[in-house]
Amino acid sequence: MSATSGVKWEQRWHPLREEWVVIAGHRNSRPWLGETVEKEEDKTPEYIDDCYLCPGNPRVSGARNDPYTGIFVFDNDHPCVGPDAPMEIGKAPGIYQNKPANGLARVLCYSPKHNTTLAELSVDGVDDLLAAWQQEYTELSTRDDINHVLIFENKGDVVGVSNPHPHCQIYATNFLFKTTEVEADAMRNYHAAHGSYLMDGIIASEQEDGRRILAENEYAIAFVPYFARYPYETLVVPKRQVSSIAGLTEAERRGFAEVQREVLIRFDNLWNMSFPYLQVLHNAPCDGGDYASYHFYIQFLPPLRKPNLLKYLAGPEIGGGNFLNDTLPEDKAAELQAVASVHYKEHAHGHA
């Protein structure tokens, strides 16, 4: 047990969500007789003939993937929103309200190799992905019918991913997702009250403390935030304030790729397994509002708190509305800091 992981009851303010997170670091060692998850063994080939994301394969829509060798983007065959959503809908009953939900949904494949992951890409590969995200955000955010572009990756069976081929999804919608709306207000309010940027204050506070930083260079920094809601939650943040990924220069993007890749490698090296997570790009809305104070970042929300144990959302989170973190962010950061920054598969193949 680490020096900081004794009994601890504490509330920590989450400045981006403007809510309290309950820290109860002693609870991670409590007896557990509930459901556990098995470690995923990777014996998957590079190509699978019935995978609808592998190069050249047919998809359920009948369309066939390009024989791609790098990044491949296509419109989702089962979109949650679409350009043909009915604009005329029936009036909601009583006090209720409704309105059309439309937009575009896309899938972006990171690699033609079915059995690779983002953590296993080279720095060039991660940089290419960031460049593709820049291009997608720039194109979609300039459309008159789009007010928000949400880019995210669900990785791992325990997250509920429908296909393990390395890919992310892009939802470009005529509405704002709630988390972005809340943190945009938080950043705007902070700037109005203090004359400085909220994320700059978060970065400075993490640098002053130092215990939770996982990777850092001239252009970007990654840390388990002081206010983490999940045991291994990590933010990757450009040091210069830009409202979206499109604002990064080539040098900043490359530096960001290096930091992001190191975080992913540390995740995998923690338990020598492909680490599951939800990855979310936090870009400013594109609805024409004032987002000069918004600061782009990427957030990783891993669902595991032990190699075979999920962080469940239950009474406090779903019922009460506040997250309870059963671990101390400082302890989880120390675990990630202690592992190698070279991927364990490279060590295994003698390429360290």
N, C-alpha and C positions, 0 to 999 in steps of 0.2 A: 504493500500500500504506500502511495506516495505521501510526501509531507503535507500536501494540501488536501488530501482526500478523506479527512476525518468527517465527523458529523457536521453538516452545514445546512442551515436554512437561511436563504437569502433571496431577496427580490432584486433583479437587475433590470434597469430601464432599457427597453429596446427603442432607440431613437428613430429608427426608420419606420417602425410600425406604431410608435407611440402607445406602447403597452408594456406591462410588466411580465418578465419571465421568472418563474420560481426555480431556483437552483437548490437541489437536494442531493448533493454529491455522494452521500453515504448510501443512497438507495440502490446503486448499481450492483452492490454485493449482496442484496437481499436474496433469500432462497427463491428459486424459480421452478415451478412444476408445470408451467404452461407450454404452449407450442414453441418449438424451436425450428430452425431452418437448416437444411443440409448444405454443406460447402459444395459449390458448383465446380465439378471437374471439367477441365477444358480438353476434350478430345475431338473437337469439331474440325472438319477439313476447311480448306480455304474457299471451296466452292460447293454449293449444294444445289442439285438440279431442280428441286421444287421450292426453293426460296424465292419469294417474289421481289427481293431486293438485290439478288446477285446479278451480275452483268449478263445481258442477253436473254434473261428469263422472262416468260410471260407473267403478267400480273392478273389479278382477278377481273379487272376491267376489260381484259383482252389486249391491252397495250403491252408492248414488249420493251424491256429496258434496253437502253443503248449498251453496246459492249464497252462500257466505260473503264478507264484505267486510273482515274483519280477521284474527283468529287462529282456526284451525279444528283441532280435536283429534278423532281417531277411533282405535278399536282396530285394530292392525295386521292386515292380511289374511293375512300370512305371518309370524306371530310365532315368535320363537326359544324362547319359553316361553309357556305358556298355563295357564288355570285348570283345564283338563281333563286335565292330565298324569296318567298312571296312577300311583297310589300304591303299587300292588303290582308290584314288578319282581323279576326273577330274581336270585338270589344271584350275586355276582361270583365268578369262579374263583380259587382259591388265596388268595394274600395280598392280592388286589385288593379294592377297596371300591366300592360304588355307592349312590346314593339318588336319589329323584325330584327333578327340576328343574322347578318350576312357577312361575307368576306371571302377569303381564300385560305386554303390549307395546303401546305406543301410538305414533302419529305425530302430530306437532304442526306444522302449516303456519304459517309466519311471516306470510305475505302472500298475497293472491289473485293477485298478479302473478307469472307464471312466470319472468320475466326479471329479477327484482330479487334482491338479496342482503341479508344482515343489515347489511352495511356501508353500504348505501344507504338504510336506514330512518332516520327522524328519531329524535331523542332520545325523543320520545313513543312511537314505534314500538318501540324497544328496551326502554323502561320497561314497555310493555304486555306484551312477551314475558316479561320478568322476572316480572311479576305473574302471568302464566299459568303459569310454571314454579313459582312459589310455591304456586299453587292445586293443581297436579298433585302436587307433593311432599307437601303437607299432606294431601290426600285419600288418596294411595296409602300413605304412611308410617304411617297410623293403622290400616291393615288388619292383622288378626291373622296372615294368611297371607303377609305381605310383610316381609322383613328388610332390604331394600336397594332404593334407587331410583337407577338410573343414567340420567342424561340426557346425550345427546351428539349432536353434529352432524358428519356427514362431508360436507365441501364440496369439490367439484372432481373431475374425472374421474380425476386421478392418485391420489386417495384411494380411488377405487372406488365413488363414490356411484352409486346405481341410478337416481336421478331428480334432475335439476338444480333442480326446483322448490324454493324455499327452505323447508326443513323440518328438524326434528330428530326423534330417536327417544327413547322412554322405555322402559326395561326395569325393571319392578318385580318382584323375584324373591324366592324363599324362601331364597336363599343370598347371601353377600357376595362381591362381586368382589374379586380378590386385591389390586389396588392400594389400594383403600380400606381393606382389612383391615390391610395393611402400614403405611400412613401413620397410621391410627388408633392402632396400637400405638406408632408413633414419637412421635406427639403426646402420648400418655398417658405414655410413659416419660420424655419430656423434662420434662413438667410435674411428675412425681413427683420427678425428680432436681433440678430447678432452681426449682420453685415459680412458674414463669412459663410463658407459652404459647409454643410453638415458632414459630408463624407470626408472633407479635409480634417475636420475635428476628430472624426472616428479614426482616421489614419494616424494622426498625431498622437492620439491617446494610446493606440496600439503600439506605436513606436516608443513612446515614453515608458510603457510597461515592459514591452519586449517579450513577455513569456509566451504569447500566443502566435507569434509570427512564424510561418512555415517556409516562406520563400520571399525574396525581395531582390530587386535590381534597380537600376536607374529609373525605369519606366513604370514598374508595377509592384504590387505587394499583395501577399496572400496571408490570411490569418484566420484562426478560429476566433470569432468575435466574442468579446466580453459578454455579450447578451445572447449567446448561442442557444437556440431552442432544441437542436438535435446534438447528440454527443460529438459527432465529427463534422458538424456544419462548418463550412469554410467559404470565405469571400475572397475573390480575386479582383483587385481594383486597380485601374490605371491611376497613377499619381497626379496626372494633370486632369482637371475637371473637363470632361466631355459629356454631352447629354446622351449620346448613343455610340455604339461601336463604330459607326460611320465616321466619327470625329477623330479616330486614332490615326496618327501618321504611320508610315511604313515602319519607322524605327520603333515607335511606341507599340505597334502591333506585334513586332518581332519580340520585343522585350516582354510583352504580355504573354505571348505564346510560351516563352521560356518558363515563366513563373507558373502559368496554368499547367504546363506539362509536368513540372516538378511536383505540384500538388497531387496530380493524378498518379504519378509513380509512387509517391509516399502512401497514398491510399492502398494501392495494390500490395506494396511491400509490408504493410502493417500485419497482415495475416497470410501473406503469400497466396493471394487469391485475387481474382478479378472482382474488384470492389464495387458493389452496387450503389447507385446514387440517382438522385434527380438533379439535373443541371439546368439552371434557368438564367437566361440573359435578361438583365434588367435595363431595358432601353426606355428612354422617355417616350411618352405618347406622341402621336403625330396628328393631333386633332386641331392644330392651330393655336393651342394655348401657350402660355408663358412657361417654358421649362428651362430657362436660363440657369436655374440653380440645381437642375437635376444632374446626378453623377452616375454614369454608366458603371455597371459592375456585373460579374458573374457569380452566382451563388450555387454551391453544392450542398445538397441536403441528403446525406447518406442515411438509409433507414435502419442500419444495424448499430447496436450499442455493444455487442460482443460478437465474436465470429459466427455464432449461430443463433443470435437473439435479436429480435426486432425491437425498435422503439415504437411501441404502440401508442396510437392516439385514442384516448379513452375519456374517462370522467372529467379530468381537469381541462383537457384540450377541447374536446368536442362538446362536453356537457357544460363546463364552466367558462370556456372561451379564452383561457390563458394556458400557455405551455408550461409544463413541468419537466425540467431537464434533470434526469437521474444521475448526471455526472457533472464534474467541474470542467468548464472549458479549458482551464489551465492544465489539468491532467490529460485531457484528450490531445491537446496541442503538444504536450511533452512526449506522448506516445508517437505522434507523427514525426516530431523532430528527431526522434531517436533512430528511425529507420533510414536505410540508405536512400540516396537520391538517384541511384541507378536501378533500373527495373530488375526485379528478381529473376525474370526469364533471361535477361542478358547475362546475369551472373551464372545461371544454370548452363548457358551455352558457351561460357568462357569468353564472353565479349566485354567483360567489365573493364 
